[in-house]
Amino acid sequence: MSASPERGPDREDAVDDTVPDDLHAVAQERRALMNLGYRLLGSVADAEDAVQETYLRWYKLTEAGRQEIESPMGWLMTTAGRVCLDMLGSARARRERYVGEWLPEPLPDPGRWTSHKPADDTTDPADQVTLDESVAMALLLVLEGMTPAERVAFVLHDVFQYRFTEIADIVGRSPGACRQLASSARRRVDTARVVDAPPQQRASLAGAFRAAWQTGDLAELVRLLDPQATAVTDGGGLVSASIEPIVGAPAVARFFLDVFGRQPDLLVEEALVNGEPGLVAHAAGEVLAVISLGVTDGRIDRIWVVRNPEKLAAWN
């Protein structure tokens, strides 16, 4: 496979001339693999496992075997795709046993985190996932409803611009079958209306929701919500969360005031969540929830609340 490392959301904009070129190449390869892994698996931890397994397979090759590979980057991406394809099957089985609703792991702004640790001067940008429309929470949830082969075909083709002949080598199907898989996945995305309101409108609604939530203004919360708004909460069985989606503006508004209102020191801030305007709830110096918002026709109609502490390590 002759995949180009220039493809997809995986390149650093700036290069430090004091670092050897070969180290830059390693960082860029890891960045590309992390980007692929997160989009396919919806979890930074799982993406890191996939990257580790990919490099393990690389170093298990003989030196002569590695020298015969024309494009190491292409080999790594192909192998990572196959590893993720295998992991998607086992992940689906794990999520069927998951307590309550499962949501993808939310990503902070790149300046705030790296590989589950707060960002500082020593953080490695190769561990960060590039934020763009392909990691929006709404799209990731549509991807969750696809078959593993559909998800791999769609992400590799539509996000990373791989040819179907290359994708066929990963999923073990013909190029024509891979084209059909990607087309089917694209129809799911189009049907789900994952393209939301302009960023300015989303940010304005996030700020208004934060203010109403922080002050306990039930009427204002209901006004900001679509009458049929839905909230999905992910506690993973570790913290309190609704087992089923909460439907209807009054019910959703009361959920936020009742569940989080028990925290006398609750602080809600606006933040980028998966590259889009969202909210983060704190109490006693700890992140309680990371919230993503979906907006349609000027109102918030979808809310995703991640409360599982195992998915919030990068935010604390």
C-alpha positions as CSV (number, residue, x, y, z in Angstrom):
1,M,0.0,0.0,0.0
2,S,1.4,3.4,-1.0
3,A,-0.6,5.6,1.4
4,S,0.7,9.1,1.7
5,P,1.4,10.6,5.2
6,E,0.1,13.9,3.8
7,R,-3.5,12.6,3.8
8,G,-6.0,13.2,6.5
9,P,-6.0,15.1,9.8
10,D,-2.6,14.0,10.9
11,R,0.1,16.6,10.2
12,E,1.8,19.2,12.4
13,D,1.7,22.7,11.0
14,A,5.1,23.7,12.4
15,V,8.4,22.0,12.5
16,D,11.1,22.5,15.1
17,D,14.4,22.7,13.2
18,T,16.3,21.6,16.3
19,V,14.8,18.1,16.3
20,P,16.1,15.5,13.8
21,D,14.0,14.8,10.8
22,D,13.6,11.1,11.8
23,L,12.1,12.0,15.1
24,H,9.6,14.3,13.4
25,A,8.7,11.4,11.1
26,V,8.0,9.2,14.1
27,A,5.8,11.8,15.8
28,Q,3.9,12.4,12.6
29,E,3.3,8.7,12.1
30,R,2.0,8.3,15.7
31,R,-0.2,11.4,15.3
32,A,-1.8,9.9,12.1
33,L,-2.3,6.5,13.8
34,M,-3.9,8.2,16.9
35,N,-6.2,10.2,14.6
36,L,-7.3,7.0,12.7
37,G,-7.7,5.0,15.9
38,Y,-9.9,7.6,17.7
39,R,-12.2,8.0,14.7
40,L,-12.6,4.3,14.4
41,L,-12.9,3.4,18.1
42,G,-14.3,6.6,19.8
43,S,-11.9,6.1,22.7
44,V,-8.5,7.6,23.3
45,A,-7.5,4.7,25.5
46,D,-8.5,2.2,22.8
47,A,-6.8,4.2,20.1
48,E,-3.6,4.1,22.2
49,D,-3.9,0.3,22.5
50,A,-4.3,0.1,18.7
51,V,-1.3,2.2,18.1
52,Q,0.8,0.2,20.5
53,E,-0.3,-3.0,18.8
54,T,0.6,-1.6,15.4
55,Y,4.1,-0.7,16.4
56,L,4.5,-4.0,18.1
57,R,3.8,-5.7,14.8
58,W,6.2,-3.4,13.0
59,Y,9.1,-4.2,15.4
60,K,8.3,-7.9,15.2
61,L,9.3,-7.8,11.5
62,T,12.9,-8.6,10.7
63,E,15.1,-5.7,9.7
64,A,15.2,-7.1,6.2
65,G,11.4,-7.3,6.2
66,R,11.1,-3.7,7.2
67,Q,13.6,-2.6,4.5
68,E,11.4,-4.3,1.9
69,I,8.4,-2.1,2.8
70,E,8.2,0.7,0.2
71,S,6.1,3.0,2.4
72,P,6.4,2.4,6.2
73,M,3.7,4.9,6.8
74,G,1.3,3.1,4.5
75,W,2.2,-0.2,6.2
76,L,1.5,1.3,9.6
77,M,-1.8,2.8,8.6
78,T,-2.9,-0.5,6.9
79,T,-2.0,-2.5,10.0
80,A,-3.7,0.0,12.3
81,G,-6.8,-0.2,10.2
82,R,-6.9,-4.0,10.6
83,V,-6.2,-3.8,14.3
84,C,-9.1,-1.3,14.8
85,L,-11.4,-3.5,12.6
86,D,-10.7,-6.4,15.0
87,M,-11.1,-4.2,18.1
88,L,-14.5,-2.8,16.8
89,G,-15.9,-6.3,17.0
90,S,-14.9,-6.9,20.6
91,A,-15.8,-3.3,21.5
92,R,-19.4,-3.8,20.3
93,A,-19.7,-6.9,22.6
94,R,-18.3,-4.9,25.5
95,R,-20.8,-2.0,24.9
96,E,-23.7,-4.4,24.9
97,R,-22.7,-5.2,28.5
98,Y,-22.1,-1.5,29.4
99,V,-24.2,-0.1,32.2
100,G,-26.6,2.5,30.7
101,E,-25.9,4.6,27.6
102,W,-22.4,4.6,26.0
103,L,-20.9,7.8,24.6
104,P,-17.6,8.4,22.9
105,E,-14.8,9.7,25.1
106,P,-14.9,13.6,24.8
107,L,-11.8,15.4,23.6
108,P,-10.6,18.7,25.1
109,D,-8.9,21.5,23.3
110,P,-5.4,20.4,22.3
111,G,-3.8,23.0,24.6
112,R,-5.5,21.5,27.6
113,W,-4.5,17.8,27.4
114,T,-2.3,15.1,26.0
115,S,-2.7,11.3,26.3
116,H,-4.9,11.6,29.4
117,K,-2.5,14.1,31.1
118,P,-2.9,17.9,31.4
119,A,-0.8,19.7,28.8
120,D,2.5,21.2,29.8
121,D,5.8,22.0,28.3
122,T,6.8,18.4,28.0
123,T,3.7,17.1,26.2
124,D,4.1,15.3,22.9
125,P,1.8,16.6,20.1
126,A,2.0,13.1,18.6
127,D,-0.4,12.0,21.3
128,Q,-3.1,14.6,20.5
129,V,-6.0,14.0,18.2
130,T,-6.6,16.6,15.6
131,L,-10.0,18.3,16.1
132,D,-12.2,18.8,13.1
133,E,-15.7,18.0,11.9
134,S,-14.9,14.3,11.7
135,V,-14.7,14.0,15.5
136,A,-17.9,15.9,16.3
137,M,-19.9,14.0,18.9
138,A,-22.9,13.7,16.6
139,L,-20.9,12.1,13.8
140,L,-19.1,9.7,16.2
141,L,-22.5,8.5,17.4
142,V,-23.6,7.9,13.8
143,L,-20.4,5.9,13.3
144,E,-21.2,3.8,16.3
145,G,-24.4,2.6,14.5
146,M,-22.4,1.3,11.5
147,T,-21.0,-2.1,11.0
148,P,-17.2,-2.3,11.6
149,A,-16.5,-2.6,7.9
150,E,-18.8,0.4,7.1
151,R,-17.0,2.5,9.6
152,V,-13.6,1.6,8.4
153,A,-14.5,2.2,4.8
154,F,-16.1,5.5,5.5
155,V,-13.4,6.9,7.7
156,L,-10.5,5.9,5.5
157,H,-12.2,7.1,2.3
158,D,-14.1,10.2,3.4
159,V,-11.8,11.5,6.2
160,F,-8.3,10.2,5.2
161,Q,-8.9,10.1,1.4
162,Y,-7.8,6.5,0.8
163,R,-8.6,4.8,-2.4
164,F,-11.0,1.9,-2.4
165,T,-8.2,-0.4,-3.7
166,E,-6.2,0.5,-0.5
167,I,-9.2,0.1,1.8
168,A,-9.9,-3.4,0.2
169,D,-6.6,-4.5,1.5
170,I,-7.6,-3.6,5.0
171,V,-11.1,-4.9,5.3
172,G,-10.6,-8.0,3.1
173,R,-13.3,-7.1,0.5
174,S,-13.2,-6.1,-3.1
175,P,-12.8,-2.4,-4.0
176,G,-16.4,-2.4,-5.3
177,A,-17.7,-3.8,-2.0
178,C,-15.7,-1.1,-0.1
179,R,-17.3,1.6,-2.3
180,Q,-20.7,0.3,-1.4
181,L,-19.8,0.2,2.3
182,A,-18.7,3.8,2.2
183,S,-21.8,4.8,0.2
184,S,-24.1,3.1,2.8
185,A,-22.2,4.8,5.6
186,R,-22.5,8.2,3.9
187,R,-26.3,7.8,3.6
188,R,-26.5,7.2,7.3
189,V,-24.5,10.4,8.0
190,D,-26.7,12.4,5.6
191,T,-29.9,11.0,7.1
192,A,-28.8,11.8,10.7
193,R,-28.3,15.5,9.9
194,V,-25.0,15.7,11.7
195,V,-24.2,19.1,10.2
196,D,-25.3,21.5,12.9
197,A,-25.7,25.3,13.3
198,P,-22.9,27.8,12.7
199,P,-20.2,27.9,15.5
200,Q,-21.2,31.4,16.6
201,Q,-24.8,30.3,17.2
202,R,-23.7,27.2,18.9
203,A,-21.4,29.1,21.2
204,S,-24.1,31.7,22.0
205,L,-26.5,28.9,23.0
206,A,-23.9,27.1,25.0
207,G,-23.2,30.4,26.9
208,A,-26.9,31.0,27.5
209,F,-27.5,27.4,28.7
210,R,-24.5,27.7,31.0
211,A,-25.8,30.9,32.6
212,A,-29.3,29.5,33.1
213,W,-28.0,26.3,34.5
214,Q,-25.6,28.0,36.9
215,T,-28.4,30.3,38.2
216,G,-31.0,27.6,38.4
217,D,-33.4,29.3,35.9
218,L,-35.7,26.5,34.9
219,A,-37.9,28.6,32.6
220,E,-34.8,29.9,30.6
221,L,-33.4,26.4,30.2
222,V,-36.7,25.2,28.8
223,R,-36.8,28.1,26.4
224,L,-33.4,27.3,25.1
225,L,-34.3,23.7,24.4
226,D,-36.2,22.2,21.5
227,P,-39.6,20.9,22.9
228,Q,-38.5,17.4,21.9
229,A,-34.9,17.8,23.1
230,T,-33.1,14.6,24.1
231,A,-30.3,14.2,26.7
232,V,-28.1,11.1,26.8
233,T,-26.0,10.5,29.9
234,D,-23.0,8.2,30.3
235,G,-22.1,7.2,33.8
236,G,-20.7,3.8,33.0
237,G,-22.3,2.4,36.2
238,L,-19.7,4.4,38.2
239,V,-21.7,7.6,38.9
240,S,-25.3,8.6,38.8
241,A,-26.7,8.8,35.3
242,S,-30.0,8.1,33.5
243,I,-30.1,4.6,32.2
244,E,-32.2,5.7,29.2
245,P,-32.3,9.0,27.2
246,I,-34.3,11.8,28.8
247,V,-36.8,13.3,26.4
248,G,-38.6,16.6,26.4
249,A,-37.4,20.1,27.3
250,P,-38.9,20.2,30.8
251,A,-37.5,16.8,31.7
252,V,-34.1,17.7,30.4
253,A,-34.0,21.0,32.2
254,R,-35.0,19.4,35.5
255,F,-32.4,16.8,35.1
256,F,-29.6,19.4,34.9
257,L,-31.0,21.3,37.9
258,D,-31.8,18.3,40.0
259,V,-28.8,16.1,39.5
260,F,-26.1,18.8,39.5
261,G,-28.0,21.1,41.8
262,R,-26.9,18.9,44.7
263,Q,-23.4,20.3,44.3
264,P,-23.2,23.5,46.3
265,D,-19.9,24.5,44.7
266,L,-21.0,23.7,41.1
267,L,-19.1,25.7,38.5
268,V,-20.0,25.5,34.8
269,E,-17.7,26.8,32.1
270,E,-17.8,27.0,28.4
271,A,-15.2,24.9,26.6
272,L,-14.5,23.3,23.3
273,V,-15.6,19.6,23.3
274,N,-14.5,17.6,20.3
275,G,-13.7,20.9,18.6
276,E,-17.2,22.4,19.1
277,P,-18.7,24.7,21.7
278,G,-19.7,22.7,24.8
279,L,-19.8,22.8,28.6
280,V,-17.8,21.4,31.5
281,A,-19.2,21.1,35.0
282,H,-16.8,21.2,38.0
283,A,-17.1,20.8,41.7
284,A,-14.5,20.6,44.4
285,G,-11.8,21.0,41.8
286,E,-12.9,17.9,39.9
287,V,-14.7,17.6,36.5
288,L,-18.1,16.1,37.0
289,A,-19.3,16.1,33.4
290,V,-18.4,17.1,29.9
291,I,-21.4,18.2,27.8
292,S,-21.7,18.3,24.0
293,L,-24.6,20.1,22.4
294,G,-26.5,19.6,19.1
295,V,-28.4,22.6,17.7
296,T,-31.2,22.7,15.1
297,D,-33.3,25.7,14.1
298,G,-31.9,27.9,16.8
299,R,-32.5,25.6,19.8
300,I,-30.6,22.9,21.6
301,D,-32.1,19.6,20.6
302,R,-29.5,17.0,21.6
303,I,-27.3,16.9,24.7
304,W,-24.6,14.3,25.4
305,V,-23.4,14.2,29.0
306,V,-20.3,12.2,29.7
307,R,-20.0,11.5,33.5
308,N,-18.0,8.3,33.5
309,P,-14.8,9.3,35.4
310,E,-12.8,6.9,33.3
311,K,-13.6,9.0,30.2
312,L,-12.7,12.3,31.9
313,A,-9.1,11.7,32.9
314,A,-7.9,14.2,30.2
315,W,-10.1,16.9,31.6
316,N,-8.9,16.8,35.3
